[in-house]
Amino acid sequence: MFFTRTRTYHFPVSAEDLKNRLIGRHVKIHDLDFEIMDRDEKIIIVPHAEQISDIKTLPITTVGMSDAGGKTKVVVT
């Protein structure tokens, strides 16, 4: 089953500053490793579960950012 969820957030820092804080980081959630990368002016969050055979599907998350009046609008899909 495929599905899409979208959430919008606002941050009081610039989009460039937010990207610099996130890109290249690894995040562990429930013993799964996720890498944050920059691709085509968007940020993508890719799960790393090559060694785990129990998991059949994992989400790839897309994060779009735009400056809006001194704040950054972040759309997570």
VOMIPA-727747 format. One record per residue (C-alpha): residue number from 1; residue in one letter; x, y, z. Coordinates in steps of 0.02 Angstrom, whole numbers, plus 50000, padded with zeros to 5 digits. Last residue first. Layout:
BEGIN
NUM|A|X|Y|Z
...
***
This chain:
BEGIN
77|T|50306|50738|50127
76|V|50379|50870|50244
75|V|50349|51052|50198
74|V|50462|51177|50287
73|K|50424|51364|50284
72|T|50576|51461|50342
71|K|50560|51626|50431
70|G|50623|51799|50389
69|G|50469|51837|50284
68|A|50445|51667|50202
67|D|50601|51576|50147
66|S|50564|51409|50064
65|M|50604|51229|50112
64|G|50551|51061|50042
63|V|50581|50900|50140
62|T|50556|50732|50054
61|T|50543|50573|50158
60|I|50589|50402|50093
59|P|50480|50279|50188
58|L|50528|50099|50224
57|T|50452|49938|50158
56|K|50484|49752|50188
55|I|50574|49752|50355
54|D|50620|49584|50431
53|S|50779|49564|50327
52|I|50880|49701|50411
51|Q|51056|49718|50339
50|E|51009|49841|50201
49|A|50910|49949|50321
48|H|50972|50124|50287
47|P|50825|50244|50279
46|V|50835|50396|50165
45|I|50785|50572|50217
44|I|50778|50688|50068
43|I|50815|50874|50066
42|K|50760|50976|49918
41|E|50851|51090|49795
40|D|50875|50942|49675
39|R|50951|50824|49804
38|D|51023|50861|49976
37|M|51046|50716|50096
36|I|50989|50665|50272
35|E|51034|50485|50318
34|F|50922|50373|50422
33|D|50982|50229|50533
32|L|50855|50112|50612
31|D|50871|50055|50794
30|H|50702|50132|50839
29|I|50757|50301|50768
28|K|50939|50337|50732
27|V|50982|50497|50638
26|H|51131|50522|50523
25|R|51180|50697|50472
24|G|51250|50746|50303
23|I|51129|50889|50274
22|L|51034|50945|50431
21|R|51117|51099|50507
20|N|51172|51167|50338
19|K|50994|51148|50273
18|L|50925|51248|50421
17|D|51051|51387|50394
16|E|51008|51396|50208
15|A|50821|51399|50245
14|S|50843|51546|50363
13|V|50797|51530|50547
12|P|50632|51562|50640
11|F|50557|51394|50588
10|H|50384|51361|50514
9|Y|50310|51187|50489
8|T|50200|51106|50357
7|R|50149|50922|50355
6|T|50112|50808|50207
5|R|50065|50625|50211
4|T|50075|50509|50062
3|F|50016|50330|50044
2|F|50066|50173|49954
1|M|50000|50000|50000
***
